[in-house]
Amino acid sequence: MNIYIYIEGAGDEDDTELLLRPRPGFIKFFHELYDIAGENIKIFLVMCGSRRDAYEDFKTALESQPEAFNVLLIDAESSVDSTVRPWKHLKNRTEDHPWILDAVNFQDEQCHLMMQTMEAWFIADIDALKEFYGQKFKEDKIQRGIKQLQNVEKVSKDTLKVWLVAATRHTEKGKYHKTKHAPKLLKLLDADKVRQASPYCDRLFTTLTAKMGISTNQPSQE
């Protein structure tokens, strides 16, 4: 069995070659899954650009490679009710209409969410941020915010941007820049820390591990 993960927001839509090339940051973040897969199972990361492109690529894969386990990994974009399944969450978002409305009879385990946006993974591992940005990184605002919300998955996109810019503006690398910094930050993240902070990230790891025939004792939303 092969596993294909179709990822939103990880490429330049005008560069086909770049889109098809796996990102080292994601490969590093998912290294535990690659280790479990070994030589018998192949895991492919497909960079898709926009969320709609990721969804369309996922749908095409369901028809072209039905023998594989195809997964959509997409930003939640807004707060997720813990009682609502990922497909339902996307369908409830008018911003994702009309393209998401034809998501019918797809398996829940094939849709996974990157919190409200991938940057929430970064604040789940403050040590990685400090390592990347150095001594002038200011974590206070982020730490206070996390303590107040008590859940990194509840942090909005706009708030994340404000926190990251405030924490990094005086560093040698400059204020947070998604294109320049995110791929390098992904390489530094401790996936276990992100899983502990984000039930949806843990759900992805748990689902794929189970598909490969390995049980896990970590909590999942399935």
C-alpha positions as CSV (number, residue, x, y, z in Angstrom):
1,M,0.0,0.0,0.0
2,N,1.2,3.5,-0.9
3,I,0.2,6.6,1.0
4,Y,-0.3,10.0,-0.7
5,I,-0.7,13.2,1.3
6,Y,-2.0,16.2,-0.7
7,I,-0.9,19.3,1.2
8,E,-2.3,22.8,0.9
9,G,-0.1,25.9,0.7
10,A,3.3,24.2,0.0
11,G,4.2,25.3,-3.4
12,D,4.2,27.9,-6.2
13,E,1.2,27.3,-8.4
14,D,3.1,28.5,-11.5
15,D,6.0,26.1,-11.0
16,T,4.9,22.5,-11.8
17,E,8.3,21.0,-11.1
18,L,8.4,22.7,-7.7
19,L,4.9,21.5,-6.8
20,L,5.8,17.9,-7.4
21,R,9.0,18.1,-5.4
22,P,8.7,16.9,-1.7
23,R,9.6,19.6,0.8
24,P,12.5,18.6,3.1
25,G,10.7,20.3,6.0
26,F,7.6,18.1,5.7
27,I,9.8,15.0,5.2
28,K,11.7,15.8,8.4
29,F,8.4,16.5,10.3
30,F,7.0,13.2,9.2
31,H,10.2,11.2,9.7
32,E,8.5,8.9,12.3
33,L,6.0,7.8,9.7
34,Y,8.7,7.2,7.1
35,D,10.6,5.1,9.7
36,I,7.4,3.0,10.3
37,A,6.8,2.6,6.6
38,G,10.2,1.2,6.0
39,E,10.7,-0.3,2.6
40,N,7.3,-2.0,2.2
41,I,5.2,1.2,2.2
42,K,5.9,4.3,0.2
43,I,4.8,7.7,1.5
44,F,4.5,10.5,-1.1
45,L,4.0,14.2,-0.2
46,V,2.3,16.1,-2.9
47,M,2.6,19.9,-2.7
48,C,-0.5,21.5,-4.2
49,G,-0.5,25.2,-3.7
50,S,-4.0,26.5,-3.0
51,R,-6.5,24.6,-0.8
52,R,-8.8,24.1,-3.8
53,D,-5.9,22.7,-5.8
54,A,-5.1,20.3,-3.0
55,Y,-8.7,19.2,-2.9
56,E,-8.9,18.7,-6.6
57,D,-5.7,16.7,-6.7
58,F,-7.0,14.6,-3.8
59,K,-10.2,13.8,-5.8
60,T,-8.3,13.0,-8.9
61,A,-6.1,10.6,-6.9
62,L,-9.2,8.7,-5.6
63,E,-10.0,7.8,-9.2
64,S,-6.5,7.3,-10.6
65,Q,-5.0,5.4,-7.7
66,P,-7.8,3.8,-5.7
67,E,-5.5,1.1,-4.3
68,A,-3.5,3.8,-2.4
69,F,-4.5,5.6,0.8
70,N,-5.0,9.2,-0.3
71,V,-5.1,11.9,2.3
72,L,-6.0,15.6,2.1
73,L,-4.0,17.9,4.6
74,I,-5.5,21.3,4.6
75,D,-5.7,24.4,6.9
76,A,-8.9,24.6,9.0
77,E,-8.8,28.4,8.4
78,S,-11.2,28.9,11.3
79,S,-12.0,27.5,14.7
80,V,-13.1,23.9,14.7
81,D,-15.9,22.6,16.9
82,S,-14.6,19.4,18.5
83,T,-17.9,17.7,17.7
84,V,-17.7,18.4,13.9
85,R,-15.8,16.1,11.5
86,P,-13.2,17.7,9.2
87,W,-15.3,17.3,6.0
88,K,-18.3,18.8,7.8
89,H,-16.1,21.7,9.0
90,L,-15.0,22.5,5.5
91,K,-18.5,22.3,4.1
92,N,-19.8,24.6,6.9
93,R,-17.3,27.3,5.7
94,T,-19.0,29.5,3.1
95,E,-15.6,30.7,2.1
96,D,-14.9,27.2,0.7
97,H,-18.1,27.1,-1.3
98,P,-18.9,25.9,-3.9
99,W,-15.9,23.6,-4.6
100,I,-16.0,21.7,-1.3
101,L,-19.7,20.9,-1.5
102,D,-19.2,17.9,-3.8
103,A,-17.2,16.1,-1.0
104,V,-19.7,13.3,-0.7
105,N,-19.2,9.9,0.8
106,F,-15.5,10.5,1.5
107,Q,-14.0,8.8,4.5
108,D,-13.4,10.9,7.6
109,E,-10.0,9.4,8.0
110,Q,-8.9,10.9,4.6
111,C,-9.4,14.5,5.6
112,H,-7.0,16.1,8.1
113,L,-6.6,19.7,9.3
114,M,-3.5,21.8,10.1
115,M,-5.2,23.7,12.9
116,Q,-6.4,27.0,11.6
117,T,-3.1,27.4,9.7
118,M,0.2,25.7,9.8
119,E,1.9,28.5,11.8
120,A,0.1,27.1,14.9
121,W,2.5,24.1,14.6
122,F,5.4,26.5,15.1
123,I,4.0,28.0,18.4
124,A,3.5,24.5,19.7
125,D,7.3,24.2,19.8
126,I,8.7,27.4,21.2
127,D,12.2,25.8,21.4
128,A,12.3,25.4,17.7
129,L,11.4,29.0,17.2
130,K,14.1,30.1,19.7
131,E,16.7,27.9,18.0
132,F,15.9,29.3,14.5
133,Y,15.6,33.0,15.4
134,G,18.2,33.2,18.2
135,Q,18.7,35.4,21.3
136,K,16.5,38.3,20.2
137,F,13.4,36.2,19.8
138,K,10.8,37.4,22.2
139,E,8.4,34.6,23.3
140,D,6.4,36.4,26.0
141,K,3.5,37.5,23.9
142,I,3.1,34.0,22.4
143,Q,3.4,32.3,25.8
144,R,0.8,34.6,27.4
145,G,-1.6,34.0,24.5
146,I,-1.3,30.3,24.6
147,K,-1.9,30.3,28.4
148,Q,-5.0,32.5,27.9
149,L,-6.5,30.4,25.1
150,Q,-5.2,27.1,26.5
151,N,-5.3,25.6,23.0
152,V,-3.1,26.4,20.0
153,E,-5.8,25.2,17.7
154,K,-8.0,28.1,18.8
155,V,-5.5,30.7,17.7
156,S,-6.7,32.6,14.6
157,K,-4.6,33.2,11.5
158,D,-4.5,37.0,12.2
159,T,-3.5,36.5,15.8
160,L,-0.7,34.0,14.8
161,K,0.7,36.6,12.4
162,V,0.7,39.3,15.1
163,W,2.4,37.0,17.6
164,L,5.1,35.8,15.2
165,V,5.9,39.2,13.8
166,A,6.1,40.7,17.4
167,A,8.4,37.9,18.5
168,T,10.7,38.0,15.6
169,R,10.9,41.6,14.3
170,H,14.2,42.3,16.1
171,T,16.0,39.0,15.3
172,E,18.8,38.7,12.9
173,K,16.6,36.8,10.5
174,G,14.0,39.6,10.6
175,K,10.3,39.3,11.2
176,Y,8.6,36.0,10.3
177,H,8.2,35.4,6.6
178,K,6.1,32.4,5.5
179,T,8.0,31.6,2.3
180,K,11.5,32.1,3.6
181,H,11.2,30.8,7.2
182,A,8.4,28.2,7.3
183,P,10.3,25.4,5.4
184,K,13.3,25.8,7.7
185,L,11.2,25.9,10.8
186,L,9.4,22.7,9.8
187,K,12.8,20.9,9.8
188,L,13.4,22.0,13.4
189,L,9.9,21.1,14.9
190,D,9.6,18.3,17.4
191,A,6.6,16.4,16.0
192,D,5.9,14.9,19.4
193,K,5.5,18.4,21.0
194,V,3.2,19.4,18.1
195,R,1.1,16.3,18.5
196,Q,0.7,16.9,22.3
197,A,-0.5,20.5,21.6
198,S,-2.7,19.7,18.6
199,P,-5.2,16.8,18.6
200,Y,-5.6,17.3,14.9
201,C,-1.9,16.8,14.2
202,D,-2.0,13.7,16.5
203,R,-5.0,12.5,14.6
204,L,-3.0,12.6,11.3
205,F,-0.1,10.6,12.8
206,T,-2.4,8.1,14.5
207,T,-4.5,7.5,11.4
208,L,-1.5,6.9,9.2
209,T,0.2,4.7,11.7
210,A,-2.9,2.6,12.1
211,K,-3.1,2.3,8.3
212,M,0.4,0.9,8.2
213,G,-0.7,-1.7,10.7
214,I,1.0,-0.2,13.8
215,S,-1.1,0.5,16.9
216,T,-0.6,3.6,19.0
217,N,-1.6,4.5,22.5
218,Q,-1.7,8.3,21.8
219,P,-5.1,9.9,21.8
220,S,-6.9,10.5,18.6
221,Q,-10.1,12.3,17.5
222,E,-11.2,9.3,15.4
